[in-house]
């Protein structure tokens, strides 16, 4: 799936991923390929991305929002 992680002043990640783990306000959750459409607020924690080659990317965030549909996930963070 296509994943874009951005802050107000910079892009943190823009690429393909097979798994994204997010610190949702209701608890930790994961988004995989072909996930149902989703919109979620995020709390402070660690955002984890596993790209298609199996490499792990982690980002400490202070909060944000995630929106995903049709294998396109946009994550806006602070």
Backbone as XML, in Angstrom:
<?xml version="1.0"?>
<chain id="A" units="angstrom">
  <residue number="1" name="UNK">
    <atom name="N" x="0.837" y="-1.170" z="0.000"/>
    <atom name="CA" x="0.000" y="0.000" z="0.000"/>
    <atom name="C" x="0.889" y="1.242" z="0.000"/>
  </residue>
  <residue number="2" name="UNK">
    <atom name="N" x="0.365" y="2.328" z="-0.485"/>
    <atom name="CA" x="1.070" y="3.608" z="-0.532"/>
    <atom name="C" x="0.870" y="4.318" z="0.804"/>
  </residue>
  <residue number="3" name="UNK">
    <atom name="N" x="1.977" y="4.745" z="1.422"/>
    <atom name="CA" x="1.910" y="5.410" z="2.733"/>
    <atom name="C" x="2.651" y="6.734" z="2.658"/>
  </residue>
  <residue number="4" name="UNK">
    <atom name="N" x="2.011" y="7.762" z="3.194"/>
    <atom name="CA" x="2.652" y="9.071" z="3.300"/>
    <atom name="C" x="2.487" y="9.559" z="4.728"/>
  </residue>
  <residue number="5" name="UNK">
    <atom name="N" x="3.624" y="9.896" z="5.369"/>
    <atom name="CA" x="3.623" y="10.438" z="6.726"/>
    <atom name="C" x="4.202" y="11.847" z="6.634"/>
  </residue>
  <residue number="6" name="UNK">
    <atom name="N" x="3.452" y="12.822" z="7.110"/>
    <atom name="CA" x="3.912" y="14.194" z="6.998"/>
    <atom name="C" x="3.647" y="14.993" z="8.269"/>
  </residue>
  <residue number="7" name="UNK">
    <atom name="N" x="4.552" y="15.928" z="8.537"/>
    <atom name="CA" x="4.407" y="16.910" z="9.610"/>
    <atom name="C" x="4.129" y="18.248" z="8.940"/>
  </residue>
  <residue number="8" name="UNK">
    <atom name="N" x="3.719" y="19.268" z="9.705"/>
    <atom name="CA" x="3.472" y="20.567" z="9.083"/>
    <atom name="C" x="4.678" y="21.130" z="8.327"/>
  </residue>
  <residue number="9" name="UNK">
    <atom name="N" x="5.887" y="20.791" z="8.757"/>
    <atom name="CA" x="7.080" y="21.377" z="8.157"/>
    <atom name="C" x="7.955" y="20.393" z="7.378"/>
  </residue>
  <residue number="10" name="UNK">
    <atom name="N" x="7.564" y="19.116" z="7.290"/>
    <atom name="CA" x="8.425" y="18.147" z="6.606"/>
    <atom name="C" x="7.674" y="16.855" z="6.296"/>
  </residue>
  <residue number="11" name="UNK">
    <atom name="N" x="8.149" y="16.164" z="5.261"/>
    <atom name="CA" x="7.653" y="14.829" z="4.957"/>
    <atom name="C" x="8.571" y="13.826" z="5.647"/>
  </residue>
  <residue number="12" name="UNK">
    <atom name="N" x="7.987" y="12.877" z="6.397"/>
    <atom name="CA" x="8.782" y="11.888" z="7.120"/>
    <atom name="C" x="8.943" y="10.582" z="6.351"/>
  </residue>
  <residue number="13" name="UNK">
    <atom name="N" x="7.903" y="10.199" z="5.601"/>
    <atom name="CA" x="7.953" y="8.938" z="4.856"/>
    <atom name="C" x="6.997" y="9.043" z="3.680"/>
  </residue>
  <residue number="14" name="UNK">
    <atom name="N" x="7.426" y="8.573" z="2.537"/>
    <atom name="CA" x="6.582" y="8.539" z="1.341"/>
    <atom name="C" x="7.010" y="7.327" z="0.527"/>
  </residue>
  <residue number="15" name="UNK">
    <atom name="N" x="6.241" y="6.255" z="0.626"/>
    <atom name="CA" x="6.626" y="5.037" z="-0.073"/>
    <atom name="C" x="5.628" y="3.920" z="0.147"/>
  </residue>
  <residue number="16" name="UNK">
    <atom name="N" x="6.029" y="2.742" z="-0.252"/>
    <atom name="CA" x="5.191" y="1.556" z="-0.120"/>
    <atom name="C" x="5.441" y="0.879" z="1.229"/>
  </residue>
  <residue number="17" name="UNK">
    <atom name="N" x="4.419" y="0.225" z="1.757"/>
    <atom name="CA" x="4.555" y="-0.503" z="3.025"/>
    <atom name="C" x="3.610" y="-1.693" z="3.024"/>
  </residue>
  <residue number="18" name="UNK">
    <atom name="N" x="3.994" y="-2.716" z="3.790"/>
    <atom name="CA" x="3.095" y="-3.862" z="3.941"/>
    <atom name="C" x="2.396" y="-3.856" z="5.289"/>
  </residue>
  <residue number="19" name="UNK">
    <atom name="N" x="2.898" y="-3.051" z="6.255"/>
    <atom name="CA" x="2.272" y="-2.952" z="7.576"/>
    <atom name="C" x="2.564" y="-1.583" z="8.165"/>
  </residue>
  <residue number="20" name="UNK">
    <atom name="N" x="1.538" y="-0.980" z="8.762"/>
    <atom name="CA" x="1.701" y="0.275" z="9.496"/>
    <atom name="C" x="1.035" y="0.087" z="10.854"/>
  </residue>
  <residue number="21" name="UNK">
    <atom name="N" x="1.785" y="0.335" z="11.916"/>
    <atom name="CA" x="1.263" y="0.232" z="13.280"/>
    <atom name="C" x="1.154" y="1.644" z="13.841"/>
  </residue>
  <residue number="22" name="UNK">
    <atom name="N" x="-0.038" y="1.980" z="14.348"/>
    <atom name="CA" x="-0.340" y="3.343" z="14.769"/>
    <atom name="C" x="-0.825" y="3.398" z="16.215"/>
  </residue>
  <residue number="23" name="UNK">
    <atom name="N" x="-0.432" y="4.454" z="16.957"/>
    <atom name="CA" x="-0.928" y="4.638" z="18.330"/>
    <atom name="C" x="-2.246" y="5.412" z="18.327"/>
  </residue>
  <residue number="24" name="UNK">
    <atom name="N" x="-3.349" y="4.730" z="18.083"/>
    <atom name="CA" x="-4.657" y="5.379" z="18.058"/>
    <atom name="C" x="-5.095" y="5.808" z="19.448"/>
  </residue>
  <residue number="25" name="UNK">
    <atom name="N" x="-5.987" y="6.789" z="19.513"/>
    <atom name="CA" x="-6.478" y="7.244" z="20.818"/>
    <atom name="C" x="-7.254" y="6.141" z="21.534"/>
  </residue>
  <residue number="26" name="UNK">
    <atom name="N" x="-7.778" y="5.174" z="20.785"/>
    <atom name="CA" x="-8.477" y="4.037" z="21.381"/>
    <atom name="C" x="-7.582" y="2.831" z="21.605"/>
  </residue>
  <residue number="27" name="UNK">
    <atom name="N" x="-6.305" y="2.956" z="21.269"/>
    <atom name="CA" x="-5.362" y="1.856" z="21.431"/>
    <atom name="C" x="-4.535" y="1.646" z="20.174"/>
  </residue>
  <residue number="28" name="UNK">
    <atom name="N" x="-3.508" y="0.846" z="20.309"/>
    <atom name="CA" x="-2.608" y="0.533" z="19.209"/>
    <atom name="C" x="-3.346" y="-0.298" z="18.155"/>
  </residue>
  <residue number="29" name="UNK">
    <atom name="N" x="-3.169" y="0.037" z="16.860"/>
    <atom name="CA" x="-3.785" y="-0.751" z="15.798"/>
    <atom name="C" x="-2.865" y="-0.810" z="14.587"/>
  </residue>
  <residue number="30" name="UNK">
    <atom name="N" x="-3.149" y="-1.762" z="13.689"/>
    <atom name="CA" x="-2.335" y="-1.959" z="12.495"/>
    <atom name="C" x="-3.197" y="-1.833" z="11.251"/>
  </residue>
  <residue number="31" name="UNK">
    <atom name="N" x="-2.578" y="-1.337" z="10.187"/>
    <atom name="CA" x="-3.216" y="-1.250" z="8.878"/>
    <atom name="C" x="-2.378" y="-2.092" z="7.919"/>
  </residue>
  <residue number="32" name="UNK">
    <atom name="N" x="-3.041" y="-2.995" z="7.211"/>
    <atom name="CA" x="-2.400" y="-3.863" z="6.221"/>
    <atom name="C" x="-3.001" y="-3.577" z="4.853"/>
  </residue>
  <residue number="33" name="UNK">
    <atom name="N" x="-2.433" y="-4.189" z="3.815"/>
    <atom name="CA" x="-3.004" y="-4.069" z="2.471"/>
    <atom name="C" x="-4.479" y="-4.450" z="2.479"/>
  </residue>
  <residue number="34" name="UNK">
    <atom name="N" x="-5.254" y="-3.763" z="1.679"/>
    <atom name="CA" x="-6.698" y="-4.011" z="1.511"/>
    <atom name="C" x="-7.502" y="-3.804" z="2.790"/>
  </residue>
  <residue number="35" name="UNK">
    <atom name="N" x="-7.020" y="-2.952" z="3.685"/>
    <atom name="CA" x="-7.742" y="-2.619" z="4.913"/>
    <atom name="C" x="-9.018" y="-1.867" z="4.550"/>
  </residue>
  <residue number="36" name="UNK">
    <atom name="N" x="-10.051" y="-2.028" z="5.336"/>
    <atom name="CA" x="-11.280" y="-1.262" z="5.142"/>
    <atom name="C" x="-10.973" y="0.231" z="5.321"/>
  </residue>
  <residue number="37" name="UNK">
    <atom name="N" x="-11.756" y="1.112" z="4.698"/>
    <atom name="CA" x="-11.523" y="2.548" z="4.886"/>
    <atom name="C" x="-11.511" y="2.903" z="6.374"/>
  </residue>
  <residue number="38" name="UNK">
    <atom name="N" x="-10.620" y="3.831" z="6.739"/>
    <atom name="CA" x="-10.452" y="4.175" z="8.147"/>
    <atom name="C" x="-10.056" y="5.644" z="8.303"/>
  </residue>
  <residue number="39" name="UNK">
    <atom name="N" x="-10.574" y="6.247" z="9.345"/>
    <atom name="CA" x="-10.120" y="7.559" z="9.812"/>
    <atom name="C" x="-9.954" y="7.423" z="11.311"/>
  </residue>
  <residue number="40" name="UNK">
    <atom name="N" x="-8.797" y="7.832" z="11.829"/>
    <atom name="CA" x="-8.537" y="7.682" z="13.261"/>
    <atom name="C" x="-7.671" y="8.821" z="13.774"/>
  </residue>
  <residue number="41" name="UNK">
    <atom name="N" x="-7.980" y="9.261" z="14.984"/>
    <atom name="CA" x="-7.089" y="10.204" z="15.656"/>
    <atom name="C" x="-5.963" y="9.409" z="16.309"/>
  </residue>
  <residue number="42" name="UNK">
    <atom name="N" x="-4.817" y="10.051" z="16.439"/>
    <atom name="CA" x="-3.634" y="9.397" z="16.992"/>
    <atom name="C" x="-3.182" y="10.114" z="18.251"/>
  </residue>
  <residue number="43" name="UNK">
    <atom name="N" x="-2.614" y="9.348" z="19.183"/>
    <atom name="CA" x="-2.077" y="9.941" z="20.409"/>
    <atom name="C" x="-0.556" y="9.842" z="20.371"/>
  </residue>
  <residue number="44" name="UNK">
    <atom name="N" x="0.073" y="10.372" z="21.393"/>
    <atom name="CA" x="1.529" y="10.307" z="21.493"/>
    <atom name="C" x="1.974" y="8.855" z="21.553"/>
  </residue>
  <residue number="45" name="UNK">
    <atom name="N" x="3.017" y="8.547" z="20.803"/>
    <atom name="CA" x="3.530" y="7.186" z="20.782"/>
    <atom name="C" x="4.468" y="6.979" z="19.612"/>
  </residue>
  <residue number="46" name="UNK">
    <atom name="N" x="4.653" y="5.731" z="19.247"/>
    <atom name="CA" x="5.555" y="5.378" z="18.157"/>
    <atom name="C" x="4.760" y="4.862" z="16.969"/>
  </residue>
  <residue number="47" name="UNK">
    <atom name="N" x="5.008" y="5.453" z="15.825"/>
    <atom name="CA" x="4.451" y="5.028" z="14.548"/>
    <atom name="C" x="5.473" y="4.088" z="13.918"/>
  </residue>
  <residue number="48" name="UNK">
    <atom name="N" x="5.032" y="2.904" z="13.520"/>
    <atom name="CA" x="5.948" y="1.888" z="12.989"/>
    <atom name="C" x="5.501" y="1.481" z="11.592"/>
  </residue>
  <residue number="49" name="UNK">
    <atom name="N" x="6.436" y="1.501" z="10.654"/>
    <atom name="CA" x="6.154" y="1.112" z="9.276"/>
    <atom name="C" x="7.113" y="-0.012" z="8.884"/>
  </residue>
  <residue number="50" name="UNK">
    <atom name="N" x="6.564" y="-1.068" z="8.289"/>
    <atom name="CA" x="7.374" y="-2.127" z="7.699"/>
    <atom name="C" x="7.201" y="-1.988" z="6.191"/>
  </residue>
  <residue number="51" name="UNK">
    <atom name="N" x="8.293" y="-1.646" z="5.497"/>
    <atom name="CA" x="8.188" y="-1.460" z="4.048"/>
    <atom name="C" x="8.160" y="-2.805" z="3.331"/>
  </residue>
  <residue number="52" name="UNK">
    <atom name="N" x="7.994" y="-2.770" z="2.027"/>
    <atom name="CA" x="7.852" y="-4.014" z="1.249"/>
    <atom name="C" x="9.098" y="-4.879" z="1.251"/>
  </residue>
  <residue number="53" name="UNK">
    <atom name="N" x="10.248" y="-4.314" z="1.596"/>
    <atom name="CA" x="11.489" y="-5.088" z="1.692"/>
    <atom name="C" x="11.709" y="-5.641" z="3.100"/>
  </residue>
  <residue number="54" name="UNK">
    <atom name="N" x="10.799" y="-5.343" z="4.028"/>
    <atom name="CA" x="10.912" y="-5.833" z="5.393"/>
    <atom name="C" x="11.663" y="-4.908" z="6.330"/>
  </residue>
  <residue number="55" name="UNK">
    <atom name="N" x="12.104" y="-3.738" z="5.853"/>
    <atom name="CA" x="12.818" y="-2.788" z="6.693"/>
    <atom name="C" x="11.828" y="-2.019" z="7.568"/>
  </residue>
  <residue number="56" name="UNK">
    <atom name="N" x="12.196" y="-1.839" z="8.839"/>
    <atom name="CA" x="11.338" y="-1.140" z="9.795"/>
    <atom name="C" x="11.735" y="0.330" z="9.907"/>
  </residue>
  <residue number="57" name="UNK">
    <atom name="N" x="10.727" y="1.195" z="9.884"/>
    <atom name="CA" x="10.903" y="2.635" z="10.065"/>
    <atom name="C" x="10.041" y="3.038" z="11.254"/>
  </residue>
  <residue number="58" name="UNK">
    <atom name="N" x="10.615" y="3.752" z="12.225"/>
    <atom name="CA" x="9.844" y="4.188" z="13.388"/>
    <atom name="C" x="9.951" y="5.701" z="13.542"/>
  </residue>
  <residue number="59" name="UNK">
    <atom name="N" x="8.847" y="6.294" z="14.012"/>
    <atom name="CA" x="8.776" y="7.729" z="14.242"/>
    <atom name="C" x="8.043" y="7.965" z="15.556"/>
  </residue>
  <residue number="60" name="UNK">
    <atom name="N" x="8.630" y="8.756" z="16.432"/>
    <atom name="CA" x="7.948" y="9.161" z="17.663"/>
    <atom name="C" x="7.077" y="10.359" z="17.333"/>
  </residue>
  <residue number="61" name="UNK">
    <atom name="N" x="5.780" y="10.252" z="17.648"/>
    <atom name="CA" x="4.847" y="11.328" z="17.332"/>
    <atom name="C" x="4.170" y="11.833" z="18.593"/>
  </residue>
  <residue number="62" name="UNK">
    <atom name="N" x="3.642" y="13.061" z="18.517"/>
    <atom name="CA" x="2.920" y="13.647" z="19.650"/>
    <atom name="C" x="1.418" y="13.580" z="19.461"/>
  </residue>
  <residue number="63" name="UNK">
    <atom name="N" x="0.977" y="13.084" z="18.315"/>
    <atom name="CA" x="-0.440" y="12.988" z="17.999"/>
    <atom name="C" x="-0.642" y="13.214" z="16.521"/>
  </residue>
  <residue number="64" name="UNK">
    <atom name="N" x="-1.901" y="13.121" z="16.084"/>
    <atom name="CA" x="-2.193" y="13.357" z="14.684"/>
    <atom name="C" x="-3.466" y="12.669" z="14.255"/>
  </residue>
  <residue number="65" name="UNK">
    <atom name="N" x="-3.547" y="12.422" z="12.941"/>
    <atom name="CA" x="-4.720" y="11.778" z="12.360"/>
    <atom name="C" x="-4.269" y="10.911" z="11.184"/>
  </residue>
  <residue number="66" name="UNK">
    <atom name="N" x="-4.989" y="9.806" z="10.971"/>
    <atom name="CA" x="-4.694" y="8.901" z="9.855"/>
    <atom name="C" x="-5.970" y="8.679" z="9.052"/>
  </residue>
  <residue number="67" name="UNK">
    <atom name="N" x="-5.818" y="8.670" z="7.728"/>
    <atom name="CA" x="-6.945" y="8.418" z="6.827"/>
    <atom name="C" x="-6.478" y="7.431" z="5.769"/>
  </residue>
  <residue number="68" name="UNK">
    <atom name="N" x="-7.223" y="6.341" z="5.627"/>
    <atom name="CA" x="-6.846" y="5.339" z="4.650"/>
    <atom name="C" x="-8.022" y="4.799" z="3.882"/>
  </residue>
  <residue number="69" name="UNK">
    <atom name="N" x="-7.794" y="4.566" z="2.572"/>
    <atom name="CA" x="-8.778" y="3.905" z="1.722"/>
    <atom name="C" x="-8.089" y="3.445" z="0.453"/>
  </residue>
  <residue number="70" name="UNK">
    <atom name="N" x="-8.540" y="2.346" z="-0.091"/>
    <atom name="CA" x="-8.041" y="1.788" z="-1.345"/>
    <atom name="C" x="-6.513" y="1.712" z="-1.395"/>
  </residue>
  <residue number="71" name="UNK">
    <atom name="N" x="-5.912" y="1.168" z="-0.338"/>
    <atom name="CA" x="-4.452" y="0.982" z="-0.241"/>
    <atom name="C" x="-3.663" y="2.283" z="-0.355"/>
  </residue>
  <residue number="72" name="UNK">
    <atom name="N" x="-4.243" y="3.368" z="0.146"/>
    <atom name="CA" x="-3.588" y="4.674" z="0.189"/>
    <atom name="C" x="-3.794" y="5.231" z="1.595"/>
  </residue>
  <residue number="73" name="UNK">
    <atom name="N" x="-2.715" y="5.341" z="2.368"/>
    <atom name="CA" x="-2.794" y="5.767" z="3.761"/>
    <atom name="C" x="-2.042" y="7.075" z="3.939"/>
  </residue>
  <residue number="74" name="UNK">
    <atom name="N" x="-2.759" y="8.107" z="4.401"/>
    <atom name="CA" x="-2.162" y="9.417" z="4.690"/>
    <atom name="C" x="-2.172" y="9.612" z="6.196"/>
  </residue>
  <residue number="75" name="UNK">
    <atom name="N" x="-1.004" y="9.935" z="6.757"/>
    <atom name="CA" x="-0.861" y="10.127" z="8.199"/>
    <atom name="C" x="-0.289" y="11.517" z="8.444"/>
  </residue>
  <residue number="76" name="UNK">
    <atom name="N" x="-1.049" y="12.359" z="9.116"/>
    <atom name="CA" x="-0.619" y="13.706" z="9.471"/>
    <atom name="C" x="-0.269" y="13.697" z="10.948"/>
  </residue>
  <residue number="77" name="UNK">
    <atom name="N" x="0.968" y="14.080" z="11.284"/>
    <atom name="CA" x="1.432" y="13.982" z="12.666"/>
    <atom name="C" x="2.025" y="15.288" z="13.155"/>
  </residue>
  <residue number="78" name="UNK">
    <atom name="N" x="2.166" y="15.364" z="14.469"/>
    <atom name="CA" x="2.843" y="16.495" z="15.116"/>
    <atom name="C" x="4.158" y="16.018" z="15.669"/>
  </residue>
</chain>
